[in-house]
Amino acid sequence: MTALSALIFDVDGTLADTERDGHRIAFNLAFKEAGLDWVWSPELYGELLIVTGGKERIRHYLAQYNTGFEKPANFDQFVAGLHAAKTTFYTKLMSEGAIPLRPGVERLLREAREAGMRIAIATTTTPENVTALLTYTLGEASLGWFEVIGAGDVVPAKKPAPDIYHYVMEAMNLTPEQCVAFEDSFNGIRSADQARLTTIITTNGYTAEDDFTGAAVVLDQMGEPDDAFTVQSGDVFGHRYLNLDMVRAIHKAAHGR
């Protein structure tokens, strides 16, 4: 049997509920600062999440929801500037402690480190956003916990393409059979599944109704010893919260030996 060597984590929605009260708020602040009357409501933002990547999301919004907006001649720079401002506002929100990690995340990360398990990140969000989240929730030293942080535009095709996972596994010199991925969304499971990864899903308010075909297990959260997860699909092997033993059991079952 191929041994489990690494855990690869998505960020937004998986490590923390960053979308509704983090990224969405930061986008709206950036729009206001730029003198735009755009306001992304929680409901609209849920629809926009079909597109991964902040710059790509702005373009999608203008193409599908705000078609009357007159694009400036320097449209690419305009979008990039909005996204840079959004990143600044998001980092400020993180520094104020507005967005904690989801239940069980810190515990699982620390357990993996103590066991000598390699850990990495595969996300479409920017490196700056990853740094902000980790620094303000786990401390600056936590950046060194992750062997590889695959983020932002390091690959040309973002999720649901599998490219970011291929990038991370290549950097770690690992095969899909040696890894387990952690995701929260339809685009995430599509990305991980196409990379042939065994995937554990923890849903959130935006993704609870997504199609998670291909996932090994779907949970509402990782859970804690005093706060059990709810199983939506898959075998949890008698566990009430996600720990390294459960991850290993899922990995073993997925590889049939």
C-alpha positions, 0 to 999 in steps of 0.5 A: 500500500502507498503510504499517506505522505501529505495533506494539501489544503484549500484555503477560502471556505476550507481553513476559514469562512473567508468568503461572505464576511471577508472577501465580499466585504473587502471587494465592496470597500474597494469598489467604494474607494474607487467611486463605484456604486457596486455592492455585492450582497451575500446572495449575489456573492454566492452566485459569483463564487462560481468563478474562482480568482478575484480578478476573474470574478470582477470580470464575470460580474461585469460580463453577466450582472453589470453589462451597462458599465463602460469599461475604461481603455486600460481595463486590465489595469483597472481590474488589477487595481481594484483587486489590489485594493481589495487585497489590502482591505482583506488583509486589514480585516484579517489583522483585526481578527474578523475571520477565525479558523473553522472548527478543527482546523488548527487542531488537525494542522498541529496533529499533522505536524507533530506526526511528521506529516507533510502539509501544503496549500493549493488555492486560487486566492493570492499569496498575500491573502494566505499570508494574512490568514495564517499570520493573524490566526496561527502566528507568523511562524505558521507560514513555515509549516507548509512545505509548498504554498501554491497560490494565486497566479502561479498556474495559468488555469485556476480551479476547477482546473487541476493545475494548482494541485499538479503544481504542488505535488510536483514541487513536493515530488509526490504522486496523488496516491500519497496525498489527501486534499481538503476542499469545500466547494464544487470547483474545489472537488472538480479540481482535486478529482481531476488531479486524482486526489482522495478528497475530504470536503467540509461544506459551508453556508455557500457550498452545502448544496454543491455536487460533491461527486468524487469526494471520499467524505462530505462533512459540515465541518472538521469538528472538535472532540466536544463539537462533532461533525455531521456526515453528509456522505461517506464513511467516517470509520466511527469518528466524531471529529476529523483527526489524522487517524480518520484521514489515514483510514479514508486514504487507506479505503480509497486505495483499496488495500 
